Amino acid sequence: MGECLVITYWNEEDRAFIAEVPELPGCAADGATYQEALANVEVVIQEWTETAKELGRPIPEAKGRAVSV
């Protein structure tokens, strides 16, 4: 899998940074810091793809980065 779009934001209710991967349903992680959330979501992406392969499910092609204009 190539580069995935990761959306990272602060969640006041959870008092944590959240990193979500919209291309992979249910793929998200949190962390006390922005960097920790990104590191955690990298692990979750790997686990998500491994599980999809084991179950014979398709793995979406990475769409790459979003660009703001």
C-alpha positions, 0 to 999 in steps of 0.5 A, a space after each residue: 500500500 502506498 501513501 494513505 491520507 491520514 486526517 489528524 485532529 484534536 478531540 477535546 472529549 477524549 483529550 487526545 489526538 486522533 489519526 484517521 485513515 478514510 480510505 481504510 474503513 475503521 482504521 484510526 488511532 489516538 495518542 497523547 501527542 500528534 506524533 504519537 497518534 501518527 506512530 500509532 496509526 502506522 501500526 494500525 494501518 499495517 494490522 488493517 492490511 494484514 487482516 484484510 489479506 488474511 480474510 481475502 478482502 480487497 485493499 484500496 489503492 492509496 489515493 495519496 495526499 490531499 492538497 489545500 488551495 
